[in-house]
Amino acid sequence: MEQREYGKTGENLSIVAFGGIVVKDVSAAEAADHVGWSIDQGVNYFDVAPRYGNAQEMLGPALEPYRNDVFLACKTGERDAAGAQAELENSLRLLRTDHVDLYQMHAMTTREDLEMATGPGGALEVFTRARDEGKVRYLGFSAHSAEIALELLDMFDFDSILFPINFVNYFESGFGPQVVARAQEKGAARLALKGMASNQLTDREHRTHEKCWYEPVTDPELAALALRWTLSQPITAAVPPGDPELYRLAVKIAQNFKPITDNETEQLREYARGRQAIFELATA
């Protein structure tokens, strides 16, 4: 599988990541099979978070034999220093490692998230201290708000941002391109979410795929166009859906990646027309 540079760090990541939700609520044997298969396919970028149920608990033992050969990203949803410190230590324990390669503030969305995490006694203090102590190597954040993402990029020298980069969002709501541009300007690597998302669900309680809170693109040909469009943007890698079958489809698409053409982009634009984007720009 193709690899790309992770910002200015000298690291190279597979263009598709293993999202930890894949191993949520599976057996130890299934987790080991998913991880081993991924390694065999050329995946070296693994992403997980405490909010993904027991994913850390299942990923840790499965990934342990390969730990020195992969790039492991984790997150914290805690906004204060005490909570972030406790969550980091627990993640290291569950993941059976003495460090994570990338530590991210998870789902930065509201003004309160930003002010708490970056203010006195906030999570960002733990991030910088953990980097100094060698418990994390690089710092980043994920966001579901373009406005908050832009502010965070302006206020701190993050190594990367994990953000939705999705064709329906771009074409129907204009959500995403401004964040990619700012991250490029700041020299932060771009990691993509929701490349194979289609649209919002009218009722999240009745999901078509248990591990996707949105409607994913499931048709193999359309999924290939959607993910190839995302991978054709100026990004390092994409984290595909957490559904195991869709994840494996994404790996196969990435192994045969070719940049999206203008005609194919128009096909996606037509498909997106009138669909409810899963994220929207905030309005005054």
Secondary structure by P-SEA (a helix, b strand, c coil): cbbbbccccccccccccccccccccccaaaaaaaaaaaaaacccbbbbcccccaaaaaaaaaaccccccbbbbbbbccccaaaaaaaaaaaaaaaccccccbbbbcccccaaaaaaaaccccaaaaaaaaaaaccccccccccccaaaaaaaaaccccccccccccaaaaacccccaaaaaaaaaabbbbbbcccccccccccccccccccccccccccaaaaaaaaaaaaacccccccccccaaaaaaaaaaaaacccccaaaaaaaaaaacccccccccccc
